[in-house]
Amino acid sequence: MLLATALLIIGLLLVVYGADRLVFAASILCRSFGVPPLLIGLTVVSIGTSLPELIVASSAAFHGQLDLAVGTALGSNITNILLILGLAALLHPFTVNSDILRRELPLMLVVSAIIGWLLFDNQLSVVDGVILITVAVAYLLFTIKIARLAGNEGADKLTREQLSELPREGSRPVAFLWLAVALIIMPMATRMVIDNASVLAHYFGVSELVIGLTIISVGTSLPELATTIAGARKGEDDIAIGNIIGSNIFNIVLVLGIPALIAPGEINPLAFARDYWVMLVVSAIFAVLCWRKSRSIGKTVGALLTCSFFVWIVVLWFVASPVVG
């Protein structure tokens, strides 16, 4: 069990590192081929925050572990808000300034409602996957459009912060080298994660859904944790919160959409009956916090969010974790 735990942690760290290098390489390559920086920031970098979840979930689906994929997607959204936003708010209170963020929050809630409708029958089908991928493309186009308008006006803080975060140095050979490293690391790392997650699920007598909701989701959310805390410490509140919103949307439309195309099938009924509703409530609370008149998320709220995360973990593992499916 200790060996499986160690290998799982190592695998998750390698997945996160590989995803980071892949995004870094892709950003340099796109810039070298003349792709506008704004477009890079809103596509490559934005999707990159959900890349570890996407890699693990897709690999899990490919190996017939659809519950692990679903748990990873739903759990990552819960983790992003309760743990990552909570810890970041404890370090530095947030103030939401960007008009783009306030426009994207309703989209996050709409996407959350869509996945509830799709999960209602306790299945993920090919049609579900097509719907989610279509929503992903529409979201990207919408985001690029409003960001361009804001960028042209020079009035949106989030757009300026996103552009400042892009890598500005690096040649094509360096980018191709990191691309090769990432493509070598990630398949091995994801296999380590999937195999050892199954070992832990059987050892502790919990479902793969619970493993995805907790251990895998926390591990794959490390990029969001790093960028959110870094943004908070540098006073880049909008990019920190924007990373969470974008990641939560992509966790639904891509991290669930692609596994649905790879291996459609039945899922654990608790994914909809229990975990989806936790994600929806947490997402609604997040939206309310950003829409409040003060537009601030302080240390008290951060402490409540963080404590709620650990309560949720305890309930999952020790109260509501009989093996189901």
Disulfide bonds with the S-S distance in Angstrom:
none
